[in-house]
Amino acid sequence: MRTEKVIVLIGLKHCGKSAVGKILARRLGFSFVDTDALIETQTGQTARALFLAGGAERMAEAEAEACAEALRGNTGAAGLVIATGGAFCENPAAVGTLRGEGIFCFLTADFAVLYRRICKSAEEEGEMPAFLRGENPEARFRELYETRGEKYRKIADITVRSTEETDPEQTAEAVLCKLRTEGYLPAGI
């Protein structure tokens, strides 16, 4: 059995990485790091503001730095759960930093579920995410859903699908079950 001490949650925007990650960390007694939050701490800008100011390249650099810092900062903890950004699969430096360090868990849901969550968040925040601004955000997200989804499937060690009815606790339990079933966690955890 290959027991993992680092669980890396990957997936598209609003798939539940942060919410599920916090629950997993609590239940396992692991530390939790959200790379978007770490980027904000390191740069003084939200991921959205950094993307708007510096573009995709600057955002990718910051994400790779945040991934490395998450690993460096995990001294003494039983383990670590990392929630990555929605474009993680398109960032070879970030993927490379975490690839040998733990299990990649792809959280996914149907297109309509994720797009509804994005629209709800955009309504609350007053604007669509920077990467979806323009004439047809739904078509743009559908394109990203397909292309990034394929990339995530290729790098994932395990995949957990949620639905509109699935809450973060249920998704976290599904992740734990899958980790146990695949031999990444002992049965008693």
Steps between C-alpha positions, in 0.01 A plus 500: 500500500631842405365734767482859385570794728423762236163514326483744209147599399478596135211603278311782335380814672218439750539122509541521879876473550520751786189389688579130461867561580422661835276208594757240394775676695285517813395136477854375435678734743695648207588862425307677224633746242298672229746616234278796403508620863875445516544699177310786661724484808816489289407769245253721684252445216213258457548238229243688292680836540837341427362340183354832385818696578764251389322259270499123489880476502541697826215302655670172403828616655324596823316166511823302454659705780196438722517125438867492601429711809212273602740206508775695681254627759376153593757433770384284784144444380359148469426571135381765261196567283559752219217663304636624167366762260267420212773527234752283687498236223633760255795592721784249444720660769229472766405146396868401503551646846221289650506193272735281703383628836153353532177372352317711241125489562289642216173644628248538221132560433277543197550812289159644598573462872834680480371773270205570733741531793721739303199715402373507858842609626527761222163642598613528864836655405361724228709362213596184319846354562766665285552193283128495407449864415395575147214433264403144585623384841295179486662392172843595635444297816370203298825508302705512822284228656585268211869584455594532867283205593702280265827634641383440857394143417849434362685617812252375763572200718136484607181676388195587710185639337248710691148603402274796569368310802840401639624719783870544589476254793368230267766576240772486767368161614505378139863616470595317821325182381680517165837562670444194722374282214799590283742431787612858561364511857477224760147372564486643853543862396 
